[in-house]
Amino acid sequence: MEPVAPLKKDFILITSLAEKANVDIHPATRLGPVHYTVADLERQLNFYQERLGFQLNWREGRSAGLGAGGQDLLKLTEAPGARRVRGTAGLYHTAFLLPTRLALAQVILNIAQTRTPVEGGSNHGTHLALYLPDAEGNGIELAWDFPRAVWEPLVAKMRSGNLQELMHVMRQPLDIEGLLDEAQRAATPWAGLPAGTTVGHVHLHVADLDATARFYHNVLGFEMIFKMPEMAAAFFGAGGYHHHIGANLWNGPNAPPAPPYATGLRYFTIVLPNQEELDRALRRVEQAGLAQETSDDGLLVRDPAHIGLKLTVGE
């Protein structure tokens, strides 16, 4: 595998010191579909449709697109001989963000009724979250955001760096019983993931938090909402959002890139609002000395952990 191109030291210095420079990513930036390599396409399609309510948008050969409301959220490509490899940089989880609390409650009820294994749940103060693996071990977070007026004060405290007082707020248990009761009392039967479901954030295993911060903050321009050295994690957002990207060292510092035959994340997508913003982001990537790859899915960039991301323009 090609070595990861280092960030140019002079560019890092300039961007880390020039706080007043226009380096912020556009506030309307959001995430688009994630793309996984899978070992068994049929098994994964069945899991996402039957357990989580994704709709099959298209299928072509060994690839398929799943989503909600006609929008792709997840692309799967089967690779012969692919297998899960642990302990590498790559995906910790993808958060699929439901548009309403009821929508989250209804998918949780279906998970319970289909006896789908889960790993846990939390009320993070910013959002409600249920965690589970997919059929091949890729991490999933099913989430619903509280209204912005509720979570913005928490984000302000995160920015202040005083995280200890927030930990009890961010680690409240998820009220599963209340959500199940809400779903069972719903007047409208569940019909799968509703339109308006999006990719809320991705959380990544990385090799170096400082290098990751330089890339997502200094190069791409995401705000570093907060960094938690004691937990070896950092979180980045656009437009004041609590986080679009999370990063951790929980697979160990200097975790190696996933090998080519591994299942899991191929890339995630960052959607810019217009071509001007895309060009600006790509110029900063080029200035930082990072290579751009041409793939079947378009232009890809590799972060310092060699995790792929696709920069594109929204519809």
Helices and strands as residue ranges (DSSP letters): H 9-17, E 30-38, H 41-46, I 47-51, E 55-60, E 63-68, E 71-78, E 90-98, H 101-113, E 120-123, E 127-133, E 139-145, H 148-160, G 164-166, H 167-170, E 172-173, H 176-184, E 198-205, H 209-213, I 214-219, E 223-228, G 229-231, E 233-237, E 245-248, E 264-272, H 275-287, E 292-295, E 298-302, E 308-313
